[in-house]
Amino acid sequence: MADGKRGIAEVLESLIGAHAKLAGKKDLSSQEIAEAIRAKGANISHTTIWKLRTGQETNPRIETLGVLATHFGVQVQYFFDSDYADQVDRQLRVLDSMRAGKLLNTAARLEELSPEGQDSILRMIDRTLQRERENQPPHD
């Protein structure tokens, strides 16, 4: 397993999917990814990426993961540390929400509030998150 919960293929697909969404695309092909990486001066084949994505390669070299991590703007630990991967995934979802305009309007309106008003909103968000987490079923 890559990060203790998910295999390399699942972790990589999650990362690729998030970046595709941020780019306004449904998916990024292995060919597109390899070409973009080579354009930056690193070397990786589309076949290697495809094998990783499909689970045909489950034990890649650390250098290969490093090239992918650099391309996608994450640390190599993304592929091994589920806590770090979850944190990055959350950040990517926030970026996507902002891109979609869901949070951008809210953030702009918060800027108009006094520091006390901003603190009040943050406390409300914290309380709401706490209640929602308490109501979630436990994870396996």
C-alpha positions in Angstrom: 0.0 0.0 0.0 1.2 3.5 -0.8 -0.1 5.5 2.1 -1.2 2.8 4.5 -4.8 2.9 3.2 -4.6 3.3 -0.6 -2.3 1.8 -3.2 -0.1 3.9 -5.5 -2.7 3.7 -8.3 -5.5 5.1 -6.2 -3.3 7.8 -4.6 -2.0 8.9 -8.0 -5.5 8.9 -9.6 -6.7 11.1 -6.7 -3.9 13.6 -7.3 -4.4 13.6 -11.1 -8.2 13.9 -10.8 -7.8 16.9 -8.5 -5.4 18.6 -10.8 -7.6 17.9 -13.9 -10.5 19.4 -12.1 -8.5 22.5 -11.2 -7.5 22.8 -14.9 -11.2 22.6 -15.9 -10.8 19.1 -17.5 -12.4 15.8 -16.9 -9.1 14.0 -16.8 -5.4 14.3 -17.7 -4.0 11.6 -19.9 -0.8 9.8 -19.1 0.6 11.3 -22.3 -0.3 14.8 -21.3 1.3 14.4 -17.9 4.5 12.9 -19.4 4.8 15.7 -22.0 4.3 18.4 -19.3 7.0 16.8 -17.1 9.4 16.4 -20.0 8.8 20.1 -20.9 10.1 21.0 -17.5 13.3 19.0 -18.1 12.5 15.8 -16.2 12.3 12.4 -17.7 9.3 10.0 -17.4 7.4 8.0 -20.0 3.7 8.0 -20.5 3.9 4.2 -20.2 5.4 4.4 -16.7 2.6 6.8 -15.6 0.0 4.6 -17.2 1.3 1.5 -15.4 1.3 3.4 -12.1 -2.3 4.6 -12.7 -3.6 1.2 -13.6 -1.8 -0.6 -10.8 0.4 -2.6 -13.1 3.4 -1.0 -11.4 3.1 -1.1 -7.6 6.7 -0.6 -6.6 8.1 2.4 -8.4 11.5 3.9 -7.9 11.6 6.8 -5.5 13.0 9.0 -8.3 9.8 8.3 -10.3 7.6 9.4 -7.4 9.8 12.4 -6.9 9.3 13.5 -10.5 5.5 13.1 -10.2 5.4 14.8 -6.8 7.4 17.8 -8.2 5.1 18.0 -11.2 2.0 18.1 -9.1 3.4 20.4 -6.4 3.4 17.9 -3.5 6.0 16.3 -1.4 7.0 12.6 -2.1 5.4 11.7 1.2 2.0 12.2 -0.5 2.4 8.7 -1.8 3.3 7.2 1.6 1.6 9.3 4.4 -2.2 9.2 4.5 -2.4 12.1 6.9 -0.3 14.3 4.5 -2.2 13.1 1.5 -5.6 13.8 3.2 -4.3 17.4 4.0 -3.3 18.0 0.4 -6.5 16.5 -0.9 -8.5 18.9 1.3 -6.4 21.9 0.1 -7.0 20.9 -3.5 -10.8 20.7 -2.8 -10.7 24.2 -1.3 -8.8 25.5 -4.4 -11.4 23.8 -6.6 -14.2 25.4 -4.6 -12.6 28.8 -4.9 -12.1 28.3 -8.6 -15.8 27.4 -8.9 -16.6 30.6 -7.0 -18.2 29.0 -4.0 -15.7 30.3 -1.5 -14.3 33.3 -3.3 -17.5 35.4 -2.7 -17.5 34.4 0.9 -13.8 35.3 1.3 -14.4 38.7 -0.3 -17.3 39.4 2.0 -15.3 38.4 5.1 -12.7 40.9 4.2 -15.3 43.7 4.7 -15.9 42.6 8.4 -14.0 44.0 11.3 -11.4 41.8 12.9 -13.9 41.0 15.7 -16.5 40.0 13.1 -14.0 37.8 11.3 -13.2 36.1 14.6 -16.8 35.5 15.3 -17.4 33.9 11.9 -14.3 31.7 12.4 -15.7 30.5 15.8 -19.0 29.7 14.2 -17.2 27.7 11.5 -15.2 25.8 14.2 -18.3 25.0 16.1 -20.1 23.8 13.0 -17.1 21.6 12.0 -17.0 20.1 15.5 -20.7 19.2 15.4 -20.4 17.7 11.9 -17.4 15.6 12.9 -19.2 14.4 16.0 -22.1 13.2 13.8 -19.9 11.4 11.3 -19.6 7.6 11.5 -16.2 6.4 12.6 -13.6 5.6 9.9 -12.3 2.1 9.4 
